[in-house]
Amino acid sequence: SGIGTASQNITNANTPGYVRAEVVLAPHTDLGEGGGVDVTGIRRAADRFLATASFIAQAAQGAASARADILNRAQANFGDPAGTTSMFGMLDRFWSALTQISVDPASTLRRDEAVGALQSTYNEVRRVGQTIQDLISESDQRIGDAVAQAQDLMKRVADLNSQIRLSKSAGSDTTNAENAQSQLIDQLSSLMDVSVTPTEGGGVQVRTSGGALLVGTQAATITYTPSDGNFAPHGVINLNPQLGSATNLEPYLSGGSIKGLLQVRDHDLPGIAEALG
């Protein structure tokens, strides 16, 4: 059993997400006399504290990455402040045109140039404002996609819970299923912050750091319907809507790309749009 486990570890040494397995031994006695050892199981040599730290880090990275992606694109729409074709450059041209009017107030040409420069500035402000609203809509759509992805991962984690419990009850090696489950939880932790607790009999219980149960004996149900256009009101991420409780999952989230997208949709981009206005 030890040789087989060591061989498995060597074979999967470079496999992403693989955790080394180890044989669990217990004393064996015959009529009170020592008789060697029994193999009582094979387990993953996983550190729960390191795993928890990893989940926290991935959730923080997921939130920051989602916000950075949207905000970088929002910033790019304003253009280079030193450039002549940006909103700032157009505003500079307008002020310059006003200065030229003061030289010859009676010049129709100079007045037309000032009005044209101002209209160009307005057009650019309108364009930038529209792109911000488009990014809000995109963030909302990405929240819907991320919620659907999280739901699929939660279901697969719950399915593996059942498989692991059955294998443990039969005395079979569960490390492969546990490694697969760990990789799924890693993916889930990038979408939302999670806390994982092993359960008696095998498998895990997954909650958000705010305490909302995502995976227990079965997976919870989370749903979100994106809004249907710019300026449309946004819904909330529903937790177990089939139970009629209409629980809003969002207050229970503190990290992950879903939280980052909520932050950029509800606070960052509206703040930029208000400042632009």
C-alpha positions in Angstrom: 0.0 0.0 0.0 2.9 2.4 0.8 4.6 1.7 -2.4 1.4 2.2 -4.4 0.8 5.5 -2.7 4.3 6.7 -3.2 4.1 5.7 -6.9 0.9 7.7 -7.2 2.5 10.7 -5.6 5.5 10.6 -8.0 3.3 10.1 -11.0 1.2 13.2 -10.1 4.1 15.4 -8.8 3.5 17.9 -11.6 -0.2 17.6 -11.8 -1.9 21.0 -10.9 -4.0 20.8 -7.8 -2.7 17.4 -6.8 -2.0 16.9 -3.0 0.3 14.2 -1.8 -1.4 11.1 -0.3 -0.1 9.2 2.7 -0.9 5.8 4.2 -2.6 5.8 7.6 -1.4 3.0 9.8 -2.8 1.6 13.1 -1.4 -1.0 15.5 -2.5 -4.6 14.9 -2.8 -7.0 17.8 -3.5 -10.7 17.9 -5.0 -11.8 21.3 -3.3 -8.9 23.0 0.1 -9.5 21.3 1.6 -7.0 18.9 1.2 -8.2 15.3 2.4 -5.4 13.1 0.1 -2.7 11.6 -3.1 -2.4 9.7 -3.7 0.1 6.8 -6.7 2.0 8.0 -6.9 4.4 5.1 -5.2 6.7 2.6 -5.5 10.4 3.1 -4.4 13.6 1.5 -1.5 15.4 3.3 -3.4 18.7 3.2 -3.1 21.6 5.6 -6.4 23.2 6.4 -4.9 26.4 7.5 -2.9 26.8 4.3 -5.9 25.9 2.3 -8.0 28.6 4.1 -5.3 31.2 3.5 -5.2 30.2 -0.2 -9.0 30.6 -0.5 -8.8 34.0 1.1 -6.0 35.1 -1.2 -7.8 33.8 -4.3 -11.0 35.6 -3.4 -9.1 38.9 -2.9 -7.3 38.4 -6.2 -10.5 37.6 -8.0 -12.3 40.8 -6.7 -9.3 43.0 -7.5 -8.8 41.6 -10.9 -12.5 42.0 -11.9 -12.4 45.6 -10.7 -9.1 46.4 -12.4 -10.2 45.1 -15.7 -13.4 47.2 -15.9 -11.8 50.3 -14.4 -8.8 50.2 -16.7 -11.2 50.2 -19.7 -13.2 53.0 -18.2 -10.0 55.1 -17.8 -8.9 54.3 -21.3 -12.1 55.9 -22.7 -11.1 59.3 -21.3 -8.0 59.2 -23.4 -4.6 60.7 -22.7 -4.9 64.0 -20.8 -1.9 65.3 -22.9 -3.5 64.2 -26.2 -5.3 66.5 -28.5 -8.1 64.1 -29.4 -9.1 63.3 -25.8 -11.9 64.9 -23.9 -9.4 67.0 -22.1 -7.7 68.1 -25.3 -11.1 69.1 -26.8 -11.8 71.2 -23.7 -8.5 72.9 -24.0 -9.3 73.8 -27.6 -12.6 75.3 -26.5 -10.8 77.6 -23.9 -8.3 78.5 -26.6 -11.1 79.4 -29.0 -12.7 81.7 -26.3 -9.3 83.4 -25.9 -9.3 84.1 -29.6 -12.7 85.6 -29.5 -11.5 88.1 -26.9 -9.0 89.3 -29.5 -11.7 90.0 -32.1 -15.2 89.8 -30.6 -16.9 90.7 -33.8 -15.3 87.8 -35.8 -18.1 85.4 -36.8 -15.5 82.8 -37.8 -13.9 82.8 -34.3 -17.3 82.6 -32.7 -18.2 79.6 -34.9 -14.9 78.0 -34.0 -15.6 78.4 -30.3 -19.2 76.9 -30.7 -17.8 74.1 -32.7 -15.1 73.3 -30.2 -17.7 73.3 -27.4 -20.0 71.0 -29.4 -17.1 68.6 -30.0 -16.4 68.6 -26.2 -20.1 67.8 -25.5 -20.1 65.0 -28.1 -17.0 63.5 -26.5 -18.4 63.8 -23.0 -21.6 62.0 -24.2 -19.5 59.3 -25.8 -17.5 58.7 -22.6 -20.7 58.7 -20.6 -22.3 56.1 -22.9 -19.2 53.8 -22.6 -19.4 54.0 -18.8 -23.1 52.9 -19.0 -22.1 50.1 -21.4 -19.5 49.0 -18.9 -22.1 49.0 -16.1 -24.3 46.7 -18.3 -21.3 44.5 -19.1 -20.5 44.2 -15.4 -24.1 43.2 -14.7 -24.0 40.5 -17.5 -20.7 39.2 -16.1 -22.2 38.8 -12.7 -24.9 36.6 -14.2 -22.3 34.5 -16.0 -20.2 34.2 -12.8 -23.3 33.2 -10.7 -24.1 30.4 -13.3 -20.5 29.2 -13.2 -20.5 29.2 -9.4 -23.8 27.2 -9.4 -22.2 24.6 -11.6 -19.1 24.3 -9.4 -21.3 24.0 -6.3 -23.3 21.2 -7.8 -20.1 19.3 -8.8 -18.7 19.7 -5.3 -21.9 18.3 -3.8 -21.8 15.3 -6.2 -18.3 14.5 -5.2 -19.4 14.7 -1.5 -21.7 11.8 -2.2 -19.0 9.9 -4.1 -16.4 10.4 -1.3 -18.9 9.3 1.4 -19.7 6.1 -0.5 -16.0 5.3 -1.1 -15.1 5.9 2.6 -17.9 3.7 3.8 -16.6 1.0 1.5 -13.0 1.5 2.7 -11.8 2.6 -0.8 -9.2 5.3 -1.6 -10.9 8.7 -1.8 -7.9 10.9 -2.5 -8.5 11.2 -6.2 -12.1 12.4 -5.6 -10.9 14.7 -2.9 -8.2 16.2 -5.1 -10.8 16.8 -7.9 -13.1 18.4 -5.3 -10.3 20.6 -4.0 -9.7 21.9 -7.5 -13.3 22.8 -7.9 -13.3 24.6 -4.6 -10.2 26.5 -5.7 -12.2 27.7 -8.8 -15.2 28.6 -6.7 -13.0 30.6 -4.3 -12.0 32.9 -7.1 -15.6 33.6 -7.8 -16.7 34.1 -4.2 -15.0 33.9 -0.8 -15.5 30.5 0.8 -14.9 28.7 4.0 -14.5 24.9 3.9 -15.1 22.5 6.8 -14.6 18.7 6.5 -17.7 16.7 7.5 -17.9 13.4 9.4 -18.1 10.5 7.1 -16.3 12.3 4.2 -16.8 15.3 2.1 -16.9 19.0 3.0 -19.3 21.8 3.8 -18.8 25.0 2.0 -20.0 28.4 3.2 -19.3 32.0 2.3 -17.2 33.8 4.8 -20.4 35.6 5.8 -22.0 32.3 6.7 -24.3 31.5 3.8 -24.3 27.7 3.2 -23.4 26.9 -0.4 -22.8 23.1 -0.2 -24.0 20.8 2.5 -25.7 17.5 1.9 -26.6 19.1 -1.4 -25.8 22.2 -3.3 -27.7 25.4 -2.6 -29.4 27.2 -5.5 -28.2 30.7 -6.5 -29.7 32.6 -9.4 -29.3 36.1 -11.0 -31.0 37.7 -13.9 -29.1 40.5 -15.6 -30.9 43.8 -16.3 -32.2 44.3 -19.8 -30.4 47.6 -20.7 -28.7 50.8 -19.7 -30.2 52.6 -16.7 -32.4 49.6 -15.9 -32.6 48.6 -12.2 -30.5 45.7 -11.1 -31.8 42.7 -9.3 -30.1 40.7 -6.5 -28.4 37.3 -6.4 -31.0 35.1 -4.9 -30.1 32.2 -2.5 -32.4 29.2 -2.6 -35.3 31.1 -4.3 -37.2 27.7 -4.5 -37.7 27.8 -0.8 -39.6 31.1 -1.0 -37.2 32.9 1.4 -35.9 35.3 -1.3 -32.6 35.6 0.5 -30.1 38.1 -1.0 -26.7 36.5 -1.2 -24.8 39.7 -1.8 -24.4 40.9 1.8 -22.8 37.5 2.6 -20.0 38.0 0.1 -16.7 39.8 0.9 -14.5 38.6 -1.9 -14.2 36.9 -5.3 -14.8 38.2 -8.8 -18.6 38.4 -8.2 -18.0 40.8 -5.3 -15.6 42.8 -7.4 -18.1 43.1 -10.2 -20.8 44.2 -7.8 -18.5 46.8 -6.4 -17.6 48.2 -9.8 -21.2 48.1 -11.1 -22.9 49.6 -8.0 -20.2 52.1 -6.7 -17.1 52.6 -8.9 -18.7 53.2 -12.3 -21.7 55.2 -11.0 -19.3 57.4 -9.1 -17.3 58.1 -12.3 -20.5 58.8 -14.3 -21.7 61.2 -11.6 -18.3 63.0 -11.6 -18.4 63.2 -15.4 -21.9 64.7 -15.3 
